[in-house]
Amino acid sequence: MSRKNIFTIVILVLVMVSISTAGLTQEEYYEDYAEEHFYRGRVLEVRESVEEEQEYFTAVEQEVIVLLTSGPYKGTEITIYNTFFAGDPVYDFLLEQGQEVIVVTLGEEGSFEEAYVQDLARDRGVYYLVIVFILGLLIVGRMKGLKTIITLVVTIALIFGALLPLLLKGYSPIWLAIGVASVAITFTLFVIGGFNTKSLIAILGTVSGVIVAGLMAFWAGSIAKLTGFGTHEAQMLYFMDQTIDFRGLLFAGIIIGSLGAITDIGMSVASAAAEIKQARPDIRFKELTGGAFNVGRDVMGTMANTLILAYVGAAIPMLLLVMGYDIDWLKVINMDIIATEFVRGIAGSIGLIAAVPVTAILSGYFLSDHS
């Protein structure tokens, strides 16, 4: 079975305010931006000189010798000046000898007159973690692990090869997300569970839960007047492409975000029903449905926690800000970003809940003895 190397995605966000400040037209800005060239490098030598000391920070300008380790100019040594503000660790960083960095040059390729360190090189840590993840799946799961990797590859390909490009072209985010989710669910569950009634039941139950999650998000989001601009990324995306339906994009994100947990509960209930059927071939509709429902209730409790905690974990810095500044609850709950996170987590959980009875009833109908 052939393998495919999946996407290294680089998302470049353009802030249009800087265009007017610099006095450039949009076309000129994009032309200059397109002349950026990225290289991997390693810091060979660092020279520091303290430029200014103030009450809250110290400004340090570093003269850095960087060896390029990738691209057509691999092996070239260039000099870069890096300014570090000790009181601003968010955007600035102090370079040290031996560090792997990402170097950006402006203008024609091979011209290093305007070069700067864009960021520290972090991709290798990500790649190593992915390798450990894949090896873990193969060692523990064996053939099931291999199937899991295949389904992950296809799901990622659907998202980056179909969903995102079509969203940029202005297609309806909600229907597009439901369509992509349905294809991903169908492929994943047929590969993992095989072409059988159990997988079909799990697919139908999962798709129903995903649709319910999308409808709940749309309903609650409409009542709450969510704008879809609750994140800085969405706000900056507005300046890049104003044809995107940002409210729809929010709901599409909720659908995709809840897909994994709802798929888990759909397959868990369908698998439990299939095992009950195998143990008792003559089981009737009511008994099988009730047994599957009981399994679904147990799984639902853990999956709802998983979904909510995933969103809470991502929002911890924001929650600390709210608590640290002791902001009034009335103000907090009416903030667009806070209301968005509530809708995101709860709508996905409702979709998960809806998948339980649907999958249980379908299991009882397709697997029980109707005689």
KACORRA-V914660 format. One record per helix or strand of 3 or more residues. SS is the DSSP state (H for helix, E for strand). FROM is the first residue (numbers start at 0). TO is the last residue. If there is no record, write none. Layout:
ss = {SS:SS}
from = {FROM:FROM}
to = {TO:TO}
//
This chain:
ss = {H:H:E:E:E:E:E:H:H:H:H:H:H:H:H:H:H}
from = {16:25:36:57:76:99:114:122:142:172:196:231:245:284:315:328:335}
to = {21:32:52:67:84:104:119:140:167:192:222:239:278:313:323:332:366}
//
